[in-house]
Amino acid sequence: MKKDEIALVLMDLQNDVVHPEGLFGKSGLADVVRERSVLENSHAVLERARQLRMLVVHVAHQYRAGHPEVGQGMAIFDSIKTADAMTEGSWGAEPHEMVAPIENEIVVPKRRVSSFYQSDLDLVLRLAGIKTIVSAGVATNMVVEATVRDAADRGFANIVLEDCCASFDAEDNEFSLKNIIPKFGRVITTLEFLDEFTGRS
């Protein structure tokens, strides 16, 4: 793999999701993120990707005020609207400070689970000549799994950083990482990523 054909895609690592004061984070998800060192690991990977000048894309789950994009009858979206979570321009919608984008890094807004669905992620990746996506994010069995499935359908190779992911439920997290995601790509650790990408071209 050539590093200029690889993109690091960080998904939904936003304050409402992973911060202890976030609307979902304070419901227990932030504790799981902390226990799995998701933010620390993601930060380490992000720094290495920047050193290697890989393409970095931050995917942000965001809604307009009032959440007009949310339909009815889907529990996951109903809960976001009820909590008034991840509203554009709010602190909760911002990336956590440990993985915040720097100048010239791309932020892709999305309205649904998969990072590809009706976003411009596919366009951004193809125009950059990307062939492999390295994924990190929360929740594993939601945005990460959905995006990996979608990426495979679109012809991208997948690498998922298992210790840069977390779910509300440990069983959901483990099942997705062991039984679903490996069918669509490689599952590796942060240390394996850092060892594999040590500055080579």
Helices and strands as residue ranges (DSSP letters): G 3-5, E 6-11, H 15-18, G 25-27, H 29-35, H 38-51, E 55-61, H 75-83, G 91-93, G 97-99, E 106-110, H 121-127, E 132-138, I 140-144, H 145-153, E 157-166, H 170-175, I 176-180, G 181-183, E 186-188, H 190-196
